[in-house]
Amino acid sequence: MKIVYHKVSAETAFYGLIEYIFILFVILSFRTPFVAAIYNNYYLNEIIALFFVVLFISELSKVKIKYVLFNKWILIFLPYYAIMLLYIIMGGIGNGLKQFMAKFLIILPALSLTFTLYFSEHKIINLLKKYSNIMCVIAFISLYFWLFGSLFHLIQPTGNFYANWGGPHNYLSYYNLYFERQYATFMGINMVRNIGMFLEGPMYSSCLVIAIALELFLSDDLKYYGDYNKNYKYLHGFNRLFHPKSLILILTLLTTLTTTGYIMLILMIFLLILINNPRNRQIRLLKYAFTIVIAVVAFYLAHIIFLNKSTSMSWKTRSDDYAAGFRAWMHSPIWGNGFNNFDSVKYYMSSFRRDNLGFSNSLFVVLVEGGILLLSVYALPAITCIYNAIKQNKPGIAAFTTVIIIEFVAAIIQFEFLMILLLAFFYSFTIYSIGKKNIVRK
């Protein structure tokens, strides 16, 4: 048997390591105890900014883009900056100016340009796969400690981690790789919820859903992006669903015991069936019939999960979030009430949850704080990404974007660095789609 060795240059290995560190800290900044630590400052935002600058400069030094493609980036972000300026004037920023400028005026546009350069080198999938790789490692570690520590108590916690999340809380820590705090009822049994390295199960669920969606929908579409000899119908199948990485991520998602995570998993499996395009005509006909059956079953399962949770306090609180958010948004539907100004929502929250003033969805946070104006910054790139994906016969990218949109509506991810990264992907895909013929590499 012939063994083929692939040489990796020191420069490639170095920038690969930088990418891994960058993505790792993006994950760690996603509502983990390290963000809310009471006794320590881990400077996660500063570290993310540092490694992003390194990636940005390295890409600018390696890739040369013709004026037309750069002009497309300007064409997208001139109106973007006009919207941001209008929002700052009319909506107001308040005490969140530093955070807003860093994420929306500097990092998002620059990251979009960086991702456009990654597209030009056909290596965007290599960067995104680093996210799912890291999440797979986190998932495996959390499964180990959840099973042998939280459930069977064969491993004891190694310490405590104090974080301020809706008040000070003590998280049982396993080497600071896995934390234990929440309990949930599953099939009538009260058990520890797997929250991994995150503050709560829903945050872990969101990160896992994004990783699963990446594995199921982007692995093929971006791997063969730019190879026009590839016929899409031979690419997608259920091999991605049963890949070891996908199975670890899915199994871990189940242990988070989150209703939204279960419904998102059902949705992703349905979308995978929907975009699968078998070669054989008879199998395709069978697929269409099977899709209808799966759709009915998926709807039924989602309905059962909803009914089981609809009487719980968490679901009542989530429903109240949407109602309070809508009423607060109506105060200023175009401009919003100002960045980081969430007092108007608290005013409309029901009295039964006065001791729980947290919020559970990104949609109304953005609408309340920035109105339709700020929402357009999220909605327009997602819509154009789906449009360009369908136009280029890349339904996997369209399916991935759909999952992110639904996760945005159902979870609280709006201003996280991970969401900024996903927005940059949507923007860069649009920019590269309309200007890819004008790319020239050094």
Sequence and secondary structure as in RCSB ss.txt:
>XXXX:A:sequence
MKIVYHKVSAETAFYGLIEYIFILFVILSFRTPFVAAIYNNYYLNEIIALFFVVLFISELSKVKIKYVLFNKWIL
IFLPYYAIMLLYIIMGGIGNGLKQFMAKFLIILPALSLTFTLYFSEHKIINLLKKYSNIMCVIAFISLYFWLFGS
LFHLIQPTGNFYANWGGPHNYLSYYNLYFERQYATFMGINMVRNIGMFLEGPMYSSCLVIAIALELFLSDDLKYY
GDYNKNYKYLHGFNRLFHPKSLILILTLLTTLTTTGYIMLILMIFLLILINNPRNRQIRLLKYAFTIVIAVVAFY
LAHIIFLNKSTSMSWKTRSDDYAAGFRAWMHSPIWGNGFNNFDSVKYYMSSFRRDNLGFSNSLFVVLVEGGILLL
SVYALPAITCIYNAIKQNKPGIAAFTTVIIIEFVAAIIQFEFLMILLLAFFYSFTIYSIGKKNIVRK
>XXXX:A:secstr
         HHHHHHHHHHHHHHHHHHHTTT TTTSBSS    HHHHHHHHHHHHHHHHHHH  B HHHHHHHHH
HHHHHHHHHHHHHHHT  GGGHHHHIIIIIIIHHHHHHHHHHHHHTT HHHHHHHHHHHHHHHHHHHHHHIIIII
IT SS   EEEEEESSSEEEEEEETTTEEE  EEEETTEEEE   TTSSSHHHHHHHHHHHHHIIIIIHHHHHTT
T TT  GGGT STTTTTSHHHHHHHHHHHHTT HHHHHHHHHHHHHHHHH   SSHHHHHHHHHHHHHHHHHHHH
HHHHHHHHHHTSHHHHHHHHHHHHHHHHHTTSTTT S TT  HHHHHHS GGGTT      HHHHHHHHHHHHHH
HHHHHHHHHHHHHHHHTT HHHHHHHHHHHHHHHHSS TTSHHHHHHHHHHHHHHHHHHHGGGB   
